[in-house]
Amino acid sequence: VDGFAEKQGGQIDKYITDDGVSGSKDPCKRNLGVLLDWLHKDDILIAAEISRLGRDLLMVMDILNHCMKVGAVVYTVKDNYKHR
């Protein structure tokens, strides 16, 4: 993630981890929920891979939809994915 941000010419303002918390939990019950509330237009969320956002497709789609509604961009490094 650090290397990806550096290659994009950006800097990371905030890191979150959910060590020991199941990815199947609702994002609002994880640190990810705090980050999602914090996102604004043109912010960039970088994840190592898309599976780090959620454990099932519906949850990941909801998170991506939220990011799209606020105008944030999502990159995943291993998947080489960009969502705007």
C-alpha positions in Angstrom: 0.0 0.0 0.0 2.8 2.4 0.9 4.6 1.7 -2.4 1.4 2.1 -4.4 0.7 5.5 -2.8 4.2 6.6 -3.5 4.1 5.5 -7.2 0.8 7.5 -7.5 2.6 10.6 -6.1 0.4 10.7 -3.0 0.8 10.5 0.7 -1.2 8.4 3.2 -3.0 10.6 5.7 -4.5 7.8 7.8 -4.0 4.1 8.3 -6.6 1.7 9.7 -6.4 -1.9 10.8 -9.0 -4.3 12.0 -6.6 -6.9 13.5 -8.5 -9.6 15.2 -11.9 -8.3 14.0 -13.8 -10.5 11.5 -14.3 -9.0 8.1 -17.8 -10.4 8.1 -18.8 -7.9 10.8 -20.7 -4.9 9.6 -18.3 -2.1 8.6 -19.8 0.3 11.2 -18.6 -2.2 13.9 -15.0 -2.1 12.5 -12.5 0.7 12.1 -13.4 0.6 8.4 -16.8 2.2 9.3 -15.0 5.2 10.9 -12.9 5.6 7.7 -16.0 5.4 5.5 -17.6 8.1 7.5 -14.5 10.3 7.2 -14.3 10.0 3.3 -15.1 13.0 1.2 -15.1 13.9 -2.5 -11.8 13.1 -4.2 -10.4 11.2 -1.2 -8.6 7.9 -2.1 -9.0 4.7 -0.2 -6.2 2.2 -0.8 -6.6 -1.4 0.3 -4.2 -4.3 -0.2 -7.0 -6.3 -1.9 -10.7 -6.0 -2.3 -11.3 -8.9 0.1 -10.0 -6.7 2.9 -13.1 -4.5 2.6 -15.6 -7.2 3.3 -16.2 -11.0 3.4 -19.1 -11.2 0.9 -19.9 -9.6 -2.4 -22.9 -7.6 -1.1 -20.9 -6.0 1.7 -18.1 -5.1 -0.7 -20.6 -3.7 -3.2 -22.2 -1.6 -0.4 -18.8 -0.2 0.5 -18.0 0.6 -3.1 -21.4 2.2 -3.5 -20.8 4.4 -0.5 -17.5 5.5 -1.8 -19.0 6.3 -5.2 -21.8 8.4 -3.6 -19.3 10.5 -1.6 -17.0 10.8 -4.6 -14.1 8.9 -3.2 -11.8 6.7 -5.3 -11.0 3.1 -4.2 -7.8 1.4 -5.3 -6.8 -2.2 -4.5 -3.2 -3.0 -4.9 -3.1 -6.8 -5.5 -6.2 -6.8 -7.7 -5.1 -3.8 -9.7 -8.6 -2.4 -9.2 -9.8 1.2 -9.4 -13.4 2.3 -8.5 -14.6 5.8 -9.0 
